Amino acid sequence: MTKNLLHIIFWASLILTGCNSAKSTVERVKPVNYIVLLDLSDRLTANGVIQADKVMINEVFKHFVSAVRQNITINSSDKFNFRILPQKNNAPALSGFENKLSIDMENIDIQYKNEKLEHLSLIIQPSLDSIYSIAYKGKNTNLYFGTDIWKYFNEQLSTDLSSNADNIVIVLTDGYFDFENDQHALRNGNRFTSSSFYSRLQSLNWKEISEKSDYGLIPIHFNTPFRCIVAGLNPKTSALNELDKLTYFWEKWMKESGETDLTVISKSSAEKMKKLLTEALNKKI
């Protein structure tokens, strides 16, 4: 009888394991919406930036593909959005890459989902090579226009966010809110849409002055929450506190905009940045 009881327990455990396994294969994970924002300003003149960008974009795409497979491709509602940040006189040849490198699995018929995903997997690297080949104009920083990060966050990000997904915004930038003519920048007291006010904060007690005078970027209200990863922060000046300023004002801006989940990654080697990016992407909410 003991032997029969052991057999019953054994087969019961197998059945339960099978049920749990079957359940796990159909259980859906919340979709993820990856939004990659690319700054093609004079940051491209810094050594290693282009290579690091490509490595990080491919890493984000790898996580997207993993999310799709985790949800089973035919059931996936995951999204990968690729955006080039607003910039004066963007090369016309760049205009089609946003649509080309973006995919919304929710809006693709089941029979085409795997085909579309495989197609994007094949074209993403040569497309990135083309983008940087077009955008790179040599080492002369005067040949580049600045990007308007604030404008994208204010005018387009809400459209790109998804209310039924975990939104992760990855900004590849040196951290500056720069464009050519500050006369076009908005101002509200000591709040701006560009980072030109950094020049007023050159002393060692810059943070104290900033807090007293309430310097910062104009906050934006978002109805849909998101995690933000800013990768590639790189001071344009040799000032000792410049990197601290870049980080401080990004954190202040995101917090005042209602988004407290911010990861900041400074410019370093491509492999180190990839490692930090991977850790940020894998972070549990």
N, C-alpha and C positions, 0 to 999 in steps of 0.2 A: 504493500500500500504506500509505503514511503517512497518507493521507486516511482510509482504512478503519480504521486503528488509532485515529485521533482520534475517529471515530464510535463505535467500541466503547467507548473510555474515557468518552465523553460519556454514552452510554446506561447504562453500568455505574454511573456516578456517580449518575444519576437513580434507578436501581433501589435503590441502597444508601441514598440519601437518603429514598426512599419507605419502605423497610423501617425505617429509624431513626425516621421520622415516625410510622409505624404503631405501632412499639414504644412510642414516647413517649405515644401516646394511650391505651394500655391499661396502661401501667406505673402502679401505684398508689403513692400517697404515704401514709406512715404517718398514720392518723387523728389529729385534734386534738380534745381535749376542753377547751372553754372553760367555766370556772366563774366566774360573776360574783356577787360578794358585796356586798350593799347595806346600808350603815349608815344607818338612818333616825332617828338620835338628834338632839340639839340642834345638830349640825353643819349642819343644814338652815337654821339662822337666819343663817349667814354669807352675805354677798353673793356671788352667782354660783355657789354650790355646786350648786343644783338644775340649772341650765342646763349646767354642766360635766359633771355626772353623766350627763345625757341624751346629750350629745355623745359621751362616752366609751363608754357602753353601746352606742350605735349604731355606734361605730367597732369595738368587739369583735365585734358581730354581723356587720358588713361583712366582717371577717376570717374569721368562721365560714362565711359564704356563699361566700367565695372558696375556702376549703378544700374545701367540698362540691363546687363546680364543678370544682376541680382534680382531684378524684378521680372525676369524672363522677358526676352526681347519683345515678344508679341504683346505683352501686357504693359510695357514700359510707357510712362508719361514723363520721363525725364527730358530735360532741355539743356542744350549747349548754345549759348549766345556769344557771338564774337563781335566786338564793337571797336572801331577806331575812334578815339576821342576827337571832338570837334577841333578843327585847326584851320586857320586861314589858308586859302589856296591849296587845299588838299589835292594831290595829283589825281586827275580824272581816272587814271588807271587803277586807283585803289578803291573806287566806288563800289565795285561789285563783290568785294571780298567779304563784306559783312554777311550778306545773304548766302554766299557760297560756303562759308565756314560755320553757319548756324543750322541747328536742327532741333525740331520739336517733335519728339516721338509720339506725343499725344495726338497730333494732327496728321499722322501718316497712317494709311490703311495697313492693316495687319500684314497682308501679303508682301508689302514693300518695305516693312520696317528694317529687316536685317539687311536687305540690299542697300538701302539708303545709308545705314550705319557703316557698312563695309566700304561704300563709296567715299564717305567722308574720311574714313581711316586711311584710305589710299591717297587722297589729295591734300590732306592737311599740311604735311611737311613741305611738298613742293610749293604750295600756296604761300606758306610762311616765308620760304626762300624768296619768292617773287615780291612779296610785300616789302621785305627789308631791302631788297635790291632796288626797288623803286624809291623807297623812303630815304635811303642813305645817300647823302650828298657830299660826303667827305668830312674832314675834320674841322672845317670852318663853321663855327657855331652861327655865324651871321646868315648862313644859307638856310636856316631852319626857322619855321614859325612855331610859336608856342601853342600849347593845347589848353582848351578851356574845360577843365575838369568840372568846375562848378556848374557850368551850363548843362553838361550831360546829366549830372545828378539831379538838377532842377527840372529839366525838360523831358528827359527820356527814360531815366531809370525806372520810374514808376510803371511805365509801359512794359519794360522788360521783366519786371518782377512778377512772380506767380503766387497767387494767394493760396494755392493748394500744394505748394512745394516748399522744401527747405531751400532758401535762396542763398547762394554764396557768390559774392561779388569780388573778383580778383582784379586789382588795378596794378598794371605794370607801369611804373612811373618813377621819376626821381623825387617826386613828392611836392614839386612846386606847382602852384596854380598860376601859371604864367601865360600871358599872350601879349601881343605887340603893343597895343595902345591902351594904357591904363585909363584913358578918358572914357573908355567903353565899360570899365569895371563898375559894378554897382557898389554903393557905400551906404551904410546906415550907422552913423556915429563912427566908432572905430572898428566897425565890422565891414569886411570887404568880400568880393568874389575873386580877388587875386591875392597873391602873397607878397605884393610889393611893399607892404607895411613892415616886412622883416627888416628892411634897411633902417627902420627907426629903433630897432632893438639890438643895438650892437654892444651895449655894456654888459658886464658880468652879471648884473642884477636884472637882466632882460625879463625874466619871468615875473619878478616882483612888479616891474613897470607895466608889463602886459596885463597882469591881473588888476592892478590899480586903475589902468586906463581902459580896461575891457577890450583889448585888441583880440581880433580873431576873424574867422570866416563867418559869413552869414549862414546860420543854420537853415536846414530844409526839413520840412515835416514829411515823413513817409508813412503811408497807411499800412504798408506791407513790410514786416520785419525782414532783415537780412543780416548775414555775417559778412564782414568786409576784411579782405586781406590786401594790404598795400605792400607791394614787393618792389625793391630796387631803390629805396631812398638813398639819395646821393647828393651831398652838399655841393653847391656850385662855388662856394667860397672856402677859404682856408680858416675861417673863424672857428674857434674851438667848440662853440656851442651850437653851430648851425644844424647838426644832425638832431640835437636835442630839441631845437625849435621846430624842425619838420615834424618830428614825432609828436611833440606837445600839441601843436595846432591841429594835426589830423585827429588826435584823440579828443581834443576839446570840441572840434566840429562834429564828429560822429556822436559824441555823448549828448551834445545840445540838440542834435537832430533826432535823438531818441534811439540811436543804435550804439549799444555798449560793447558788442562783440567785435572788437577790432584787433587784428594781428598786424604788426608792422615788421617788415623784413628789410634790413639795410642791404645795400649793394655789397656783394662779396663774390666769391667764386660761384660758378654755375652750380656745382655739385652741392655746396653748402646751402645755397638759396633753395635748391630743389628739396633738400632734406627738411628745411624749415617749412617750406610750402606744404610738403607732404604731411608733416605733423599738424599743420593748421587745418588742412583739408580733412584729416582723419579725426579731428577733435569732436568729441560728442557734445551736442548742444544741451 
